[in-house]
């Protein structure tokens, strides 16, 4: 099955989030994305949380591919490369389609922007960075209980909660709007640092010459 990303005249900035229990949770990704947007005066037009399993191949992720098809030319904010996919074959296809259709992809942890004008070495460096990350994660996961990344029943409301906080609503007001327990919601907001997510700049320190750094981390076999 061939997947094509179609062109759209309306340019948007999209926060793309994909939970995965062995990597970063939704609130951790959202924390980075919001901090990056605040630091760079970027207005996020839409937040898309992709709940499809990392085991699902790109050709079976019709909902997300249709979403991208309708937003060609947009800026895509993602916390890390693995969010797009953890399958290298799918990553090649996704990179190719995104670049062909003029997406600007902001990889926040790597502090680089991939666009059609990017050097081939940057694109290859990002691919190799994912390969190395997957190898390191496989080593760390040996003996670690699956599902060690904690989740919460409130995760499905995280976008709404952050927006309500930005709008100045109190915990009591938010709990009433969502129809949930105030005390449980307060604990969730504090444990996820959602007030800092909504207003703070919590970005990790970026390396100087980030593109060169990514290229220099490519590992070649001896």
Order of alpha helices (4+ residues) and beta strands (2+ residues): beta-alpha-beta-alpha-beta-alpha-beta-beta-alpha-alpha-alpha-alpha-alpha-alpha
